[in-house]
Amino acid sequence: MPVAAPKTMPLPTLLLLAVIGMGAAGCAGEAGKAVAEAAGMATTPQEAKPFVQETRPVDPAYVPVGSVVTREAPRKPVADFKTMEAELEAKRISNEAAGNQAKALGATPPPAPAQLPTN
């Protein structure tokens, strides 16, 4: 009994449909969103909860990524850098001393195994 093979769409046709679909989705904009909302496939953003509105400033003072806006950053005096350098050097010396102590403690021979009494 002969079995009919299912008809498939050729690959170029599928690629063309995919490109057209992506192009249409990219160009949809507000009109496409309105249609999607009407169909129940998209949602509108909710208003923020009251505690969120109270804790976040209305106009945050940050520089968006990719902008050319610059702010003046206060420079630290050289004395502050010297203080930080001294603190880091003291911490390095402390860490080296702790490492040397751990090395010395690790070099002790292991204790002899326990002797079991013989009856």
Secondary structure, DSSP 8 states (H G I E B T S, - for coil): ----------HHHHHHHHHHHHHHHHH-HHHHHHHHHHTTS--------HHHHHHS-SS-----TT-----------HHHHHHHHHHHHHHHHHHHHHHHHHHHHHTS-----------
